[in-house]
Each structure stands twice: as structure tokens, then as C-alpha cells.
Amino acid sequence: MYQAYWGLTRSPFRGHLDPGSFYQGATQEEAIARLHFLVDEQRTLGLLLGSAGSGKSLVLEVFANGLGTIQRQPALLSLVGVDRREFLWRLIREFGIESTASAGAFPLCRTLEDHLLANRHQQITTVLLLDDADDAHCDVLEEIARLVHFNHSRKAGLTIVLAGRTRRLGRLGEKLLELAELRIDLECWDLDDTAAFLKQSLSRAGRSTPIFGESAVRRLHELSGGVPRRITQMADLALLGGAGSNLSQIEADMIELVYDELGVVATAPQAESTP
């Protein structure tokens, strides 16, 4: 829509999960390194936490892609809206195992356990990357805790990562929190990260010169609270607004305008509600 005006080959700020647009700041780099530690050291359960929009889902996606397939078998699932039976069925399907949609939870559970043990005998680590864990049904969380105990008792070579919002950590339940061996926190970006993200995104979209002035970068960071999703949303709207106003560069006033259009009354970490 605005690409031609700014001399871009594509939209630099895509709204969906796109590993090709991933910016690896210090907090992302540290998170991925800790995730590798969990798998390499054969730890059973880790937590990936951050505010809404901090990039947890994208970090999981990039990490899963980087694991490869040699001696690793990852499965990435969102836990939103699935019950225990569907959770087990989806996991089995992720591993390429055929199962009827009408299969009950017990046979699905046995199939999964058999697969985990088969992987162990082949010295393959099974990695479950479970997103939106703070929105999971109670029976799914109980099943995850059971899988943790199964791994401890059978040494099945299983690593589980639960990703969720920091402020809703308590929804995981006391049992899983006690079983967790490592907590990984995704912090919001600082001003340098915000500036570097904008520069990288524009460069990947074919732009070699800046579009956002220094005042715009500073104001964008302030109003977004350093939350990646909010930065992406506001930067995208600023490019659209700038093109519509025939601007040669985005400055702070355009950032404030799109901020008002989004209806943001507080930065994302402050606005996030607790249960």
C-alpha cells in the first residue's frame, strides 16, 4: 500500500509471525541461548516469560527452526482453546504419527509415551514448545505435569518449554512452577534495540536510507514501552500515514498521531490485566 512511495520492495513491518523479519536483540539472543541450554543439558521443563507482545511466539518459532532434525524432534503448539485429548492428538500429528480424530485420551497418551521412548532409544531428544501456556485448560496443564513426571521416571529424553505472560504466571499452577528448572524472561527493548530493529526492517525491505527521524525513533520507543509488537504496529501505521501526507521523513508528530489512532492509553506492560 505504501511500499512504492517509500521505495520498499515489501512491507517492512509484517503483522504475522515471520522468522525472516526476526530481530535478535540482546534479550532474544539470551533467551535462545538459554533454550539451547535446556535441550543440550536434557533439562525437562523451562519457562519462557514476557509481557504481551514481547515476542515469545516468534522466539519459539526461530528456536524450533534452528534446532534442525539431527538428534532433535521439536513440536511447536499453541495451547489456546484445546482440551487434553486434542492436545495429545495434535502432538502426535506433529510427530507424523497417524491417529483417528475420534481416538480417546488414554490411547493417545500411550501412543505419545511409546514415541518418546522410541526417540530415546534412537538418542533423539523430543522438544515440546508450548505457547500460550497461561491460557491452557487445567486438564492440559495436568497432562503436561504428568509428562514431566513420566520423563523423570523413564528418562525419556523430553524437554518441555512453556511460554506465557509474566503477569499470568500463576495460571500455570503450583505444581508446574515447582517442577520448572529454568525461567527465561524476555525483556522489553531499549532505545538502541528499537532503532536497530527499525533500521534492519527497512534494510530488509530494500531501503538503504532512514525514514524515521531521531525524534520519531525516540517517541516511538517511549510510547511503545519498548514492546516489539507495539513498535511494529505503530511503525507500520506511521509509514502509511506518512505516505498519505506526502512526507519525506517520519518525525515525532506522526508517531503521536498513530499512537492516538491506535487508542493506546498506556504502554503494553502497564495495560496488561491480571486475572
Order of alpha helices (4+ residues) and beta strands (2+ residues): alpha-alpha-beta-alpha-beta-alpha-alpha-beta-alpha-beta-alpha-beta-alpha-alpha-alpha-alpha-alpha
